[in-house]
Amino acid sequence: MDDIRKQVGNRIKELRTNIGISQEQLGFKADLDRTYINSVEAGRRNISVVALEKIIRALETDFAEFFKNQN
């Protein structure tokens, strides 16, 4: 279970840094707290599908692209 949380967190961080925004900016765009974003990116927190959808939209991508090439 920890592995999937880390994979999702790493993917969020990768996409966030690719578009050059901070955790705080992502949190604002996704209507989530920066500390929540930090915990998800670090793999310390389970993420709901609703929160993941907010983050994916804030990252200006979609579920297919988010999970593309993920093992």
mmJSON file of the N, C-alpha and C atoms, coordinates in Angstrom:
{"data_MODEL":{"atom_site":{
"group_PDB":["ATOM","ATOM","ATOM","ATOM","ATOM","ATOM","ATOM","ATOM","ATOM","ATOM","ATOM","ATOM","ATOM","ATOM","ATOM","ATOM","ATOM","ATOM","ATOM","ATOM","ATOM","ATOM","ATOM","ATOM","ATOM","ATOM","ATOM","ATOM","ATOM","ATOM","ATOM","ATOM","ATOM","ATOM","ATOM","ATOM","ATOM","ATOM","ATOM","ATOM","ATOM","ATOM","ATOM","ATOM","ATOM","ATOM","ATOM","ATOM","ATOM","ATOM","ATOM","ATOM","ATOM","ATOM","ATOM","ATOM","ATOM","ATOM","ATOM","ATOM","ATOM","ATOM","ATOM","ATOM","ATOM","ATOM","ATOM","ATOM","ATOM","ATOM","ATOM","ATOM","ATOM","ATOM","ATOM","ATOM","ATOM","ATOM","ATOM","ATOM","ATOM","ATOM","ATOM","ATOM","ATOM","ATOM","ATOM","ATOM","ATOM","ATOM","ATOM","ATOM","ATOM","ATOM","ATOM","ATOM","ATOM","ATOM","ATOM","ATOM","ATOM","ATOM","ATOM","ATOM","ATOM","ATOM","ATOM","ATOM","ATOM","ATOM","ATOM","ATOM","ATOM","ATOM","ATOM","ATOM","ATOM","ATOM","ATOM","ATOM","ATOM","ATOM","ATOM","ATOM","ATOM","ATOM","ATOM","ATOM","ATOM","ATOM","ATOM","ATOM","ATOM","ATOM","ATOM","ATOM","ATOM","ATOM","ATOM","ATOM","ATOM","ATOM","ATOM","ATOM","ATOM","ATOM","ATOM","ATOM","ATOM","ATOM","ATOM","ATOM","ATOM","ATOM","ATOM","ATOM","ATOM","ATOM","ATOM","ATOM","ATOM","ATOM","ATOM","ATOM","ATOM","ATOM","ATOM","ATOM","ATOM","ATOM","ATOM","ATOM","ATOM","ATOM","ATOM","ATOM","ATOM","ATOM","ATOM","ATOM","ATOM","ATOM","ATOM","ATOM","ATOM","ATOM","ATOM","ATOM","ATOM","ATOM","ATOM","ATOM","ATOM","ATOM","ATOM","ATOM","ATOM","ATOM","ATOM","ATOM","ATOM","ATOM","ATOM","ATOM","ATOM","ATOM","ATOM","ATOM","ATOM","ATOM","ATOM","ATOM","ATOM"],
"id":[1,2,3,4,5,6,7,8,9,10,11,12,13,14,15,16,17,18,19,20,21,22,23,24,25,26,27,28,29,30,31,32,33,34,35,36,37,38,39,40,41,42,43,44,45,46,47,48,49,50,51,52,53,54,55,56,57,58,59,60,61,62,63,64,65,66,67,68,69,70,71,72,73,74,75,76,77,78,79,80,81,82,83,84,85,86,87,88,89,90,91,92,93,94,95,96,97,98,99,100,101,102,103,104,105,106,107,108,109,110,111,112,113,114,115,116,117,118,119,120,121,122,123,124,125,126,127,128,129,130,131,132,133,134,135,136,137,138,139,140,141,142,143,144,145,146,147,148,149,150,151,152,153,154,155,156,157,158,159,160,161,162,163,164,165,166,167,168,169,170,171,172,173,174,175,176,177,178,179,180,181,182,183,184,185,186,187,188,189,190,191,192,193,194,195,196,197,198,199,200,201,202,203,204,205,206,207,208,209,210,211,212,213],
"type_symbol":["N","C","C","N","C","C","N","C","C","N","C","C","N","C","C","N","C","C","N","C","C","N","C","C","N","C","C","N","C","C","N","C","C","N","C","C","N","C","C","N","C","C","N","C","C","N","C","C","N","C","C","N","C","C","N","C","C","N","C","C","N","C","C","N","C","C","N","C","C","N","C","C","N","C","C","N","C","C","N","C","C","N","C","C","N","C","C","N","C","C","N","C","C","N","C","C","N","C","C","N","C","C","N","C","C","N","C","C","N","C","C","N","C","C","N","C","C","N","C","C","N","C","C","N","C","C","N","C","C","N","C","C","N","C","C","N","C","C","N","C","C","N","C","C","N","C","C","N","C","C","N","C","C","N","C","C","N","C","C","N","C","C","N","C","C","N","C","C","N","C","C","N","C","C","N","C","C","N","C","C","N","C","C","N","C","C","N","C","C","N","C","C","N","C","C","N","C","C","N","C","C","N","C","C","N","C","C","N","C","C","N","C","C"],
"label_atom_id":["N","CA","C","N","CA","C","N","CA","C","N","CA","C","N","CA","C","N","CA","C","N","CA","C","N","CA","C","N","CA","C","N","CA","C","N","CA","C","N","CA","C","N","CA","C","N","CA","C","N","CA","C","N","CA","C","N","CA","C","N","CA","C","N","CA","C","N","CA","C","N","CA","C","N","CA","C","N","CA","C","N","CA","C","N","CA","C","N","CA","C","N","CA","C","N","CA","C","N","CA","C","N","CA","C","N","CA","C","N","CA","C","N","CA","C","N","CA","C","N","CA","C","N","CA","C","N","CA","C","N","CA","C","N","CA","C","N","CA","C","N","CA","C","N","CA","C","N","CA","C","N","CA","C","N","CA","C","N","CA","C","N","CA","C","N","CA","C","N","CA","C","N","CA","C","N","CA","C","N","CA","C","N","CA","C","N","CA","C","N","CA","C","N","CA","C","N","CA","C","N","CA","C","N","CA","C","N","CA","C","N","CA","C","N","CA","C","N","CA","C","N","CA","C","N","CA","C","N","CA","C","N","CA","C","N","CA","C","N","CA","C","N","CA","C","N","CA","C"],
"label_alt_id":[null,null,null,null,null,null,null,null,null,null,null,null,null,null,null,null,null,null,null,null,null,null,null,null,null,null,null,null,null,null,null,null,null,null,null,null,null,null,null,null,null,null,null,null,null,null,null,null,null,null,null,null,null,null,null,null,null,null,null,null,null,null,null,null,null,null,null,null,null,null,null,null,null,null,null,null,null,null,null,null,null,null,null,null,null,null,null,null,null,null,null,null,null,null,null,null,null,null,null,null,null,null,null,null,null,null,null,null,null,null,null,null,null,null,null,null,null,null,null,null,null,null,null,null,null,null,null,null,null,null,null,null,null,null,null,null,null,null,null,null,null,null,null,null,null,null,null,null,null,null,null,null,null,null,null,null,null,null,null,null,null,null,null,null,null,null,null,null,null,null,null,null,null,null,null,null,null,null,null,null,null,null,null,null,null,null,null,null,null,null,null,null,null,null,null,null,null,null,null,null,null,null,null,null,null,null,null,null,null,null,null,null,null],
"label_comp_id":["MET","MET","MET","ASP","ASP","ASP","ASP","ASP","ASP","ILE","ILE","ILE","ARG","ARG","ARG","LYS","LYS","LYS","GLN","GLN","GLN","VAL","VAL","VAL","GLY","GLY","GLY","ASN","ASN","ASN","ARG","ARG","ARG","ILE","ILE","ILE","LYS","LYS","LYS","GLU","GLU","GLU","LEU","LEU","LEU","ARG","ARG","ARG","THR","THR","THR","ASN","ASN","ASN","ILE","ILE","ILE","GLY","GLY","GLY","ILE","ILE","ILE","SER","SER","SER","GLN","GLN","GLN","GLU","GLU","GLU","GLN","GLN","GLN","LEU","LEU","LEU","GLY","GLY","GLY","PHE","PHE","PHE","LYS","LYS","LYS","ALA","ALA","ALA","ASP","ASP","ASP","LEU","LEU","LEU","ASP","ASP","ASP","ARG","ARG","ARG","THR","THR","THR","TYR","TYR","TYR","ILE","ILE","ILE","ASN","ASN","ASN","SER","SER","SER","VAL","VAL","VAL","GLU","GLU","GLU","ALA","ALA","ALA","GLY","GLY","GLY","ARG","ARG","ARG","ARG","ARG","ARG","ASN","ASN","ASN","ILE","ILE","ILE","SER","SER","SER","VAL","VAL","VAL","VAL","VAL","VAL","ALA","ALA","ALA","LEU","LEU","LEU","GLU","GLU","GLU","LYS","LYS","LYS","ILE","ILE","ILE","ILE","ILE","ILE","ARG","ARG","ARG","ALA","ALA","ALA","LEU","LEU","LEU","GLU","GLU","GLU","THR","THR","THR","ASP","ASP","ASP","PHE","PHE","PHE","ALA","ALA","ALA","GLU","GLU","GLU","PHE","PHE","PHE","PHE","PHE","PHE","LYS","LYS","LYS","ASN","ASN","ASN","GLN","GLN","GLN","ASN","ASN","ASN"],
"label_asym_id":["A","A","A","A","A","A","A","A","A","A","A","A","A","A","A","A","A","A","A","A","A","A","A","A","A","A","A","A","A","A","A","A","A","A","A","A","A","A","A","A","A","A","A","A","A","A","A","A","A","A","A","A","A","A","A","A","A","A","A","A","A","A","A","A","A","A","A","A","A","A","A","A","A","A","A","A","A","A","A","A","A","A","A","A","A","A","A","A","A","A","A","A","A","A","A","A","A","A","A","A","A","A","A","A","A","A","A","A","A","A","A","A","A","A","A","A","A","A","A","A","A","A","A","A","A","A","A","A","A","A","A","A","A","A","A","A","A","A","A","A","A","A","A","A","A","A","A","A","A","A","A","A","A","A","A","A","A","A","A","A","A","A","A","A","A","A","A","A","A","A","A","A","A","A","A","A","A","A","A","A","A","A","A","A","A","A","A","A","A","A","A","A","A","A","A","A","A","A","A","A","A","A","A","A","A","A","A","A","A","A","A","A","A"],
"label_entity_id":["1","1","1","1","1","1","1","1","1","1","1","1","1","1","1","1","1","1","1","1","1","1","1","1","1","1","1","1","1","1","1","1","1","1","1","1","1","1","1","1","1","1","1","1","1","1","1","1","1","1","1","1","1","1","1","1","1","1","1","1","1","1","1","1","1","1","1","1","1","1","1","1","1","1","1","1","1","1","1","1","1","1","1","1","1","1","1","1","1","1","1","1","1","1","1","1","1","1","1","1","1","1","1","1","1","1","1","1","1","1","1","1","1","1","1","1","1","1","1","1","1","1","1","1","1","1","1","1","1","1","1","1","1","1","1","1","1","1","1","1","1","1","1","1","1","1","1","1","1","1","1","1","1","1","1","1","1","1","1","1","1","1","1","1","1","1","1","1","1","1","1","1","1","1","1","1","1","1","1","1","1","1","1","1","1","1","1","1","1","1","1","1","1","1","1","1","1","1","1","1","1","1","1","1","1","1","1","1","1","1","1","1","1"],
"label_seq_id":[1,1,1,2,2,2,3,3,3,4,4,4,5,5,5,6,6,6,7,7,7,8,8,8,9,9,9,10,10,10,11,11,11,12,12,12,13,13,13,14,14,14,15,15,15,16,16,16,17,17,17,18,18,18,19,19,19,20,20,20,21,21,21,22,22,22,23,23,23,24,24,24,25,25,25,26,26,26,27,27,27,28,28,28,29,29,29,30,30,30,31,31,31,32,32,32,33,33,33,34,34,34,35,35,35,36,36,36,37,37,37,38,38,38,39,39,39,40,40,40,41,41,41,42,42,42,43,43,43,44,44,44,45,45,45,46,46,46,47,47,47,48,48,48,49,49,49,50,50,50,51,51,51,52,52,52,53,53,53,54,54,54,55,55,55,56,56,56,57,57,57,58,58,58,59,59,59,60,60,60,61,61,61,62,62,62,63,63,63,64,64,64,65,65,65,66,66,66,67,67,67,68,68,68,69,69,69,70,70,70,71,71,71],
"pdbx_PDB_ins_code":[null,null,null,null,null,null,null,null,null,null,null,null,null,null,null,null,null,null,null,null,null,null,null,null,null,null,null,null,null,null,null,null,null,null,null,null,null,null,null,null,null,null,null,null,null,null,null,null,null,null,null,null,null,null,null,null,null,null,null,null,null,null,null,null,null,null,null,null,null,null,null,null,null,null,null,null,null,null,null,null,null,null,null,null,null,null,null,null,null,null,null,null,null,null,null,null,null,null,null,null,null,null,null,null,null,null,null,null,null,null,null,null,null,null,null,null,null,null,null,null,null,null,null,null,null,null,null,null,null,null,null,null,null,null,null,null,null,null,null,null,null,null,null,null,null,null,null,null,null,null,null,null,null,null,null,null,null,null,null,null,null,null,null,null,null,null,null,null,null,null,null,null,null,null,null,null,null,null,null,null,null,null,null,null,null,null,null,null,null,null,null,null,null,null,null,null,null,null,null,null,null,null,null,null,null,null,null,null,null,null,null,null,null],
"Cartn_x":[0.831,0.0,0.869,1.947,2.825,3.379,3.667,4.257,3.341,2.065,1.129,0.998,1.007,0.94,2.167,3.329,4.56,4.557,4.06,3.998,3.084,1.924,0.991,1.611,2.198,2.832,3.962,4.784,5.88,5.374,4.294,3.725,3.157,2.484,1.961,3.117,4.152,5.312,5.971,6.12,6.728,5.937,4.629,3.798,3.778,3.745,3.734,5.016,6.152,7.42,7.601,7.047,7.12,6.43,5.352,4.66,5.113,6.047,6.694,5.856,5.043,4.262,4.648,4.432,4.746,3.602,3.871,2.803,1.69,2.062,1.054,0.182,0.793,0.026,-0.882,-0.374,-1.204,-2.368,-2.101,-3.172,-4.247,-3.839,-4.796,-5.631,-4.966,-5.676,-6.619,-6.236,-7.041,-8.007,-7.956,-8.775,-8.476,-7.164,-6.688,-5.562,-5.359,-4.321,-2.921,-1.967,-0.586,-0.038,-0.39,0.113,-0.446,-1.66,-2.253,-1.466,-1.175,-0.392,0.97,1.604,2.91,2.837,1.833,1.687,1.42,0.629,0.337,1.604,2.304,3.533,4.574,4.612,5.574,5.131,3.915,3.41,2.951,2.691,2.283,0.767,0.043,-1.398,-2.135,-3.219,-4.108,-4.834,-5.098,-5.783,-7.095,-8.144,-9.432,-9.469,-10.373,-10.548,-10.959,-11.767,-12.216,-11.023,-10.176,-9.003,-8.038,-7.875,-7.005,-7.528,-8.834,-9.424,-9.152,-9.282,-8.999,-7.553,-6.647,-5.222,-4.93,-5.478,-5.247,-5.756,-6.919,-7.442,-6.559,-6.102,-5.232,-3.896,-3.466,-2.236,-2.468,-3.707,-4.108,-3.809,-4.164,-4.012,-5.284,-5.261,-6.418,-5.948,-6.904,-6.56,-5.691,-6.017,-5.248,-3.79,-3.548,-2.18,-1.479,-2.236,-1.658,-1.097,-1.852,-1.443,-0.653,-0.406,0.344,1.765,2.188,3.538,3.836,2.818,3.024,2.981,3.903,3.954,3.183],
"Cartn_y":[-1.198,0.0,1.253,1.264,2.425,2.713,1.66,1.813,2.601,2.302,3.012,4.474,4.725,6.119,6.887,6.26,6.917,7.132,6.172,6.318,7.48,7.553,8.643,9.977,10.009,11.238,11.694,10.753,11.096,11.633,11.053,11.507,12.921,13.196,14.545,15.535,15.203,16.094,16.306,15.235,15.327,16.29,16.1,16.954,18.391,18.556,19.899,20.642,19.986,20.657,20.897,20.01,20.207,21.491,21.861,23.097,24.289,24.033,25.113,25.805,25.018,25.619,24.997,25.736,25.275,24.42,23.77,23.028,23.971,25.158,26.139,26.546,26.771,27.146,26.002,24.77,23.617,23.499,23.657,23.603,24.636,25.845,26.907,26.54,26.082,25.718,24.542,23.61,22.406,22.564,23.713,23.96,22.937,22.697,21.794,22.493,22.122,22.746,22.314,23.206,22.902,21.73,21.644,20.546,19.198,19.213,17.998,17.59,18.551,18.285,17.703,18.31,17.845,16.402,16.07,14.711,13.697,14.073,13.176,12.956,14.032,13.905,13.052,13.114,12.337,10.884,10.548,9.188,8.846,9.874,9.646,9.639,9.954,10.106,9.41,8.742,8.196,9.36,9.227,10.288,9.745,10.522,10.102,10.352,9.695,9.908,11.345,11.911,13.299,14.257,14.067,14.927,14.725,13.476,13.209,13.902,13.873,14.564,16.068,16.665,18.096,18.406,17.551,17.762,17.591,16.55,16.305,17.478,17.996,19.162,20.384,20.582,21.719,21.608,20.383,20.152,20.23,20.507,20.673,19.429,18.28,17.01,16.198,14.922,14.062,12.731,11.905,10.643,9.762,9.703,8.851,9.289,10.573,11.084,10.905,11.105,10.967,9.563,8.55,7.172,6.564,7.338,6.849,6.458,5.286,4.774,4.555,4.363,4.071,2.57,2.064,0.617,0.293],
"Cartn_z":[0.0,0.0,0.0,0.774,0.795,-0.594,-1.348,-2.667,-3.602,-3.621,-4.506,-4.072,-2.776,-2.304,-2.761,-2.696,-3.14,-4.645,-5.403,-6.858,-7.255,-6.627,-6.915,-6.495,-5.317,-4.84,-5.735,-6.177,-7.077,-8.407,-8.908,-10.186,-10.045,-8.942,-8.704,-8.659,-7.914,-7.804,-9.161,-9.926,-11.258,-12.155,-12.21,-13.063,-12.555,-11.239,-10.647,-10.984,-10.815,-11.095,-12.596,-13.42,-14.878,-15.322,-14.623,-15.003,-14.156,-13.248,-12.515,-11.463,-10.752,-9.67,-8.332,-7.272,-5.925,-5.375,-4.263,-3.578,-3.166,-2.732,-2.323,-3.504,-4.652,-5.848,-6.292,-6.229,-6.582,-5.619,-4.344,-3.352,-3.623,-3.975,-4.277,-5.499,-6.565,-7.794,-7.587,-6.704,-6.473,-5.295,-4.625,-3.432,-2.332,-2.137,-1.09,-0.338,0.898,1.71,1.262,1.343,0.967,1.768,3.042,3.869,3.395,2.864,2.292,1.051,0.173,-1.034,-0.635,0.35,0.819,1.298,2.089,2.618,1.513,0.523,-0.597,-1.423,-1.743,-2.523,-1.803,-0.496,0.291,0.492,0.054,0.196,1.591,2.396,3.788,3.968,2.934,3.082,1.948,2.301,1.28,0.627,-0.65,-1.37,-1.914,-1.766,-2.298,-3.8,-4.467,-5.906,-6.174,-5.307,-5.471,-5.381,-4.379,-4.23,-5.402,-5.845,-6.985,-8.242,-8.438,-9.593,-9.528,-8.352,-8.193,-8.554,-8.086,-8.358,-9.841,-10.445,-11.869,-12.697,-12.376,-13.101,-12.884,-11.66,-11.345,-12.081,-12.342,-13.091,-14.608,-14.97,-16.376,-17.209,-16.635,-17.33,-17.119,-17.438,-17.218,-16.635,-16.251,-15.599,-16.505,-17.785,-18.701,-18.747,-18.878,-18.927,-17.574,-16.497,-15.156,-14.94,-15.372,-15.135,-16.294,-17.331,-18.485,-18.07,-18.539,-18.278,-16.805,-15.996,-14.582,-14.37,-13.571,-13.295,-12.047],
"occupancy":[1.0,1.0,1.0,1.0,1.0,1.0,1.0,1.0,1.0,1.0,1.0,1.0,1.0,1.0,1.0,1.0,1.0,1.0,1.0,1.0,1.0,1.0,1.0,1.0,1.0,1.0,1.0,1.0,1.0,1.0,1.0,1.0,1.0,1.0,1.0,1.0,1.0,1.0,1.0,1.0,1.0,1.0,1.0,1.0,1.0,1.0,1.0,1.0,1.0,1.0,1.0,1.0,1.0,1.0,1.0,1.0,1.0,1.0,1.0,1.0,1.0,1.0,1.0,1.0,1.0,1.0,1.0,1.0,1.0,1.0,1.0,1.0,1.0,1.0,1.0,1.0,1.0,1.0,1.0,1.0,1.0,1.0,1.0,1.0,1.0,1.0,1.0,1.0,1.0,1.0,1.0,1.0,1.0,1.0,1.0,1.0,1.0,1.0,1.0,1.0,1.0,1.0,1.0,1.0,1.0,1.0,1.0,1.0,1.0,1.0,1.0,1.0,1.0,1.0,1.0,1.0,1.0,1.0,1.0,1.0,1.0,1.0,1.0,1.0,1.0,1.0,1.0,1.0,1.0,1.0,1.0,1.0,1.0,1.0,1.0,1.0,1.0,1.0,1.0,1.0,1.0,1.0,1.0,1.0,1.0,1.0,1.0,1.0,1.0,1.0,1.0,1.0,1.0,1.0,1.0,1.0,1.0,1.0,1.0,1.0,1.0,1.0,1.0,1.0,1.0,1.0,1.0,1.0,1.0,1.0,1.0,1.0,1.0,1.0,1.0,1.0,1.0,1.0,1.0,1.0,1.0,1.0,1.0,1.0,1.0,1.0,1.0,1.0,1.0,1.0,1.0,1.0,1.0,1.0,1.0,1.0,1.0,1.0,1.0,1.0,1.0,1.0,1.0,1.0,1.0,1.0,1.0,1.0,1.0,1.0,1.0,1.0,1.0],
"B_iso_or_equiv":[0.0,0.0,0.0,0.0,0.0,0.0,0.0,0.0,0.0,0.0,0.0,0.0,0.0,0.0,0.0,0.0,0.0,0.0,0.0,0.0,0.0,0.0,0.0,0.0,0.0,0.0,0.0,0.0,0.0,0.0,0.0,0.0,0.0,0.0,0.0,0.0,0.0,0.0,0.0,0.0,0.0,0.0,0.0,0.0,0.0,0.0,0.0,0.0,0.0,0.0,0.0,0.0,0.0,0.0,0.0,0.0,0.0,0.0,0.0,0.0,0.0,0.0,0.0,0.0,0.0,0.0,0.0,0.0,0.0,0.0,0.0,0.0,0.0,0.0,0.0,0.0,0.0,0.0,0.0,0.0,0.0,0.0,0.0,0.0,0.0,0.0,0.0,0.0,0.0,0.0,0.0,0.0,0.0,0.0,0.0,0.0,0.0,0.0,0.0,0.0,0.0,0.0,0.0,0.0,0.0,0.0,0.0,0.0,0.0,0.0,0.0,0.0,0.0,0.0,0.0,0.0,0.0,0.0,0.0,0.0,0.0,0.0,0.0,0.0,0.0,0.0,0.0,0.0,0.0,0.0,0.0,0.0,0.0,0.0,0.0,0.0,0.0,0.0,0.0,0.0,0.0,0.0,0.0,0.0,0.0,0.0,0.0,0.0,0.0,0.0,0.0,0.0,0.0,0.0,0.0,0.0,0.0,0.0,0.0,0.0,0.0,0.0,0.0,0.0,0.0,0.0,0.0,0.0,0.0,0.0,0.0,0.0,0.0,0.0,0.0,0.0,0.0,0.0,0.0,0.0,0.0,0.0,0.0,0.0,0.0,0.0,0.0,0.0,0.0,0.0,0.0,0.0,0.0,0.0,0.0,0.0,0.0,0.0,0.0,0.0,0.0,0.0,0.0,0.0,0.0,0.0,0.0,0.0,0.0,0.0,0.0,0.0,0.0],
"pdbx_formal_charge":[null,null,null,null,null,null,null,null,null,null,null,null,null,null,null,null,null,null,null,null,null,null,null,null,null,null,null,null,null,null,null,null,null,null,null,null,null,null,null,null,null,null,null,null,null,null,null,null,null,null,null,null,null,null,null,null,null,null,null,null,null,null,null,null,null,null,null,null,null,null,null,null,null,null,null,null,null,null,null,null,null,null,null,null,null,null,null,null,null,null,null,null,null,null,null,null,null,null,null,null,null,null,null,null,null,null,null,null,null,null,null,null,null,null,null,null,null,null,null,null,null,null,null,null,null,null,null,null,null,null,null,null,null,null,null,null,null,null,null,null,null,null,null,null,null,null,null,null,null,null,null,null,null,null,null,null,null,null,null,null,null,null,null,null,null,null,null,null,null,null,null,null,null,null,null,null,null,null,null,null,null,null,null,null,null,null,null,null,null,null,null,null,null,null,null,null,null,null,null,null,null,null,null,null,null,null,null,null,null,null,null,null,null],
"auth_seq_id":[1,1,1,2,2,2,3,3,3,4,4,4,5,5,5,6,6,6,7,7,7,8,8,8,9,9,9,10,10,10,11,11,11,12,12,12,13,13,13,14,14,14,15,15,15,16,16,16,17,17,17,18,18,18,19,19,19,20,20,20,21,21,21,22,22,22,23,23,23,24,24,24,25,25,25,26,26,26,27,27,27,28,28,28,29,29,29,30,30,30,31,31,31,32,32,32,33,33,33,34,34,34,35,35,35,36,36,36,37,37,37,38,38,38,39,39,39,40,40,40,41,41,41,42,42,42,43,43,43,44,44,44,45,45,45,46,46,46,47,47,47,48,48,48,49,49,49,50,50,50,51,51,51,52,52,52,53,53,53,54,54,54,55,55,55,56,56,56,57,57,57,58,58,58,59,59,59,60,60,60,61,61,61,62,62,62,63,63,63,64,64,64,65,65,65,66,66,66,67,67,67,68,68,68,69,69,69,70,70,70,71,71,71],
"auth_comp_id":["MET","MET","MET","ASP","ASP","ASP","ASP","ASP","ASP","ILE","ILE","ILE","ARG","ARG","ARG","LYS","LYS","LYS","GLN","GLN","GLN","VAL","VAL","VAL","GLY","GLY","GLY","ASN","ASN","ASN","ARG","ARG","ARG","ILE","ILE","ILE","LYS","LYS","LYS","GLU","GLU","GLU","LEU","LEU","LEU","ARG","ARG","ARG","THR","THR","THR","ASN","ASN","ASN","ILE","ILE","ILE","GLY","GLY","GLY","ILE","ILE","ILE","SER","SER","SER","GLN","GLN","GLN","GLU","GLU","GLU","GLN","GLN","GLN","LEU","LEU","LEU","GLY","GLY","GLY","PHE","PHE","PHE","LYS","LYS","LYS","ALA","ALA","ALA","ASP","ASP","ASP","LEU","LEU","LEU","ASP","ASP","ASP","ARG","ARG","ARG","THR","THR","THR","TYR","TYR","TYR","ILE","ILE","ILE","ASN","ASN","ASN","SER","SER","SER","VAL","VAL","VAL","GLU","GLU","GLU","ALA","ALA","ALA","GLY","GLY","GLY","ARG","ARG","ARG","ARG","ARG","ARG","ASN","ASN","ASN","ILE","ILE","ILE","SER","SER","SER","VAL","VAL","VAL","VAL","VAL","VAL","ALA","ALA","ALA","LEU","LEU","LEU","GLU","GLU","GLU","LYS","LYS","LYS","ILE","ILE","ILE","ILE","ILE","ILE","ARG","ARG","ARG","ALA","ALA","ALA","LEU","LEU","LEU","GLU","GLU","GLU","THR","THR","THR","ASP","ASP","ASP","PHE","PHE","PHE","ALA","ALA","ALA","GLU","GLU","GLU","PHE","PHE","PHE","PHE","PHE","PHE","LYS","LYS","LYS","ASN","ASN","ASN","GLN","GLN","GLN","ASN","ASN","ASN"],
"auth_asym_id":["A","A","A","A","A","A","A","A","A","A","A","A","A","A","A","A","A","A","A","A","A","A","A","A","A","A","A","A","A","A","A","A","A","A","A","A","A","A","A","A","A","A","A","A","A","A","A","A","A","A","A","A","A","A","A","A","A","A","A","A","A","A","A","A","A","A","A","A","A","A","A","A","A","A","A","A","A","A","A","A","A","A","A","A","A","A","A","A","A","A","A","A","A","A","A","A","A","A","A","A","A","A","A","A","A","A","A","A","A","A","A","A","A","A","A","A","A","A","A","A","A","A","A","A","A","A","A","A","A","A","A","A","A","A","A","A","A","A","A","A","A","A","A","A","A","A","A","A","A","A","A","A","A","A","A","A","A","A","A","A","A","A","A","A","A","A","A","A","A","A","A","A","A","A","A","A","A","A","A","A","A","A","A","A","A","A","A","A","A","A","A","A","A","A","A","A","A","A","A","A","A","A","A","A","A","A","A","A","A","A","A","A","A"],
"auth_atom_id":["N","CA","C","N","CA","C","N","CA","C","N","CA","C","N","CA","C","N","CA","C","N","CA","C","N","CA","C","N","CA","C","N","CA","C","N","CA","C","N","CA","C","N","CA","C","N","CA","C","N","CA","C","N","CA","C","N","CA","C","N","CA","C","N","CA","C","N","CA","C","N","CA","C","N","CA","C","N","CA","C","N","CA","C","N","CA","C","N","CA","C","N","CA","C","N","CA","C","N","CA","C","N","CA","C","N","CA","C","N","CA","C","N","CA","C","N","CA","C","N","CA","C","N","CA","C","N","CA","C","N","CA","C","N","CA","C","N","CA","C","N","CA","C","N","CA","C","N","CA","C","N","CA","C","N","CA","C","N","CA","C","N","CA","C","N","CA","C","N","CA","C","N","CA","C","N","CA","C","N","CA","C","N","CA","C","N","CA","C","N","CA","C","N","CA","C","N","CA","C","N","CA","C","N","CA","C","N","CA","C","N","CA","C","N","CA","C","N","CA","C","N","CA","C","N","CA","C","N","CA","C","N","CA","C","N","CA","C","N","CA","C","N","CA","C","N","CA","C"],
"pdbx_PDB_model_num":[1,1,1,1,1,1,1,1,1,1,1,1,1,1,1,1,1,1,1,1,1,1,1,1,1,1,1,1,1,1,1,1,1,1,1,1,1,1,1,1,1,1,1,1,1,1,1,1,1,1,1,1,1,1,1,1,1,1,1,1,1,1,1,1,1,1,1,1,1,1,1,1,1,1,1,1,1,1,1,1,1,1,1,1,1,1,1,1,1,1,1,1,1,1,1,1,1,1,1,1,1,1,1,1,1,1,1,1,1,1,1,1,1,1,1,1,1,1,1,1,1,1,1,1,1,1,1,1,1,1,1,1,1,1,1,1,1,1,1,1,1,1,1,1,1,1,1,1,1,1,1,1,1,1,1,1,1,1,1,1,1,1,1,1,1,1,1,1,1,1,1,1,1,1,1,1,1,1,1,1,1,1,1,1,1,1,1,1,1,1,1,1,1,1,1,1,1,1,1,1,1,1,1,1,1,1,1,1,1,1,1,1,1]
}}}
